[in-house]
């Protein structure tokens, strides 16, 4: 497990560079969120998209919605970082667009942009 704390112009942000397992269920995601909060004190987390199983990006599994609901319940803001330009599913593209319009979960192309945007969220 490799977690780096980033200082931003706003709130501190945790960048999870590695995690022992792929996030394939809500409990693993919650364990990650609570571990990051305990170890860093951060409630804003950047995760590479590779940390998530393919099931997360298949909206019919409801895994993404369940994980985002856990983040809301535990007041954690997430940024998932990676290349989303090749997404072919209209529903997933719409989901990413709606998330990026909000203030709870962001899908962004770079760690730098994720840190900057998460740091500014209220």
QUIVENVEN-V388142 format. One record per helix or strand of 2 or more residues. SS is the DSSP state (H for helix, E for strand). FROM is the first residue (numbers start at 1). TO is the last residue. Records with the same first field share a line. If there is no record, write none. Layout:
SS->FROM-TO  FROM-TO
This chain:
E->2-6  13-18  44-48  77-81  105-108
H->26-40  49-51  54-57  59-61  63-73  90-101  111-120
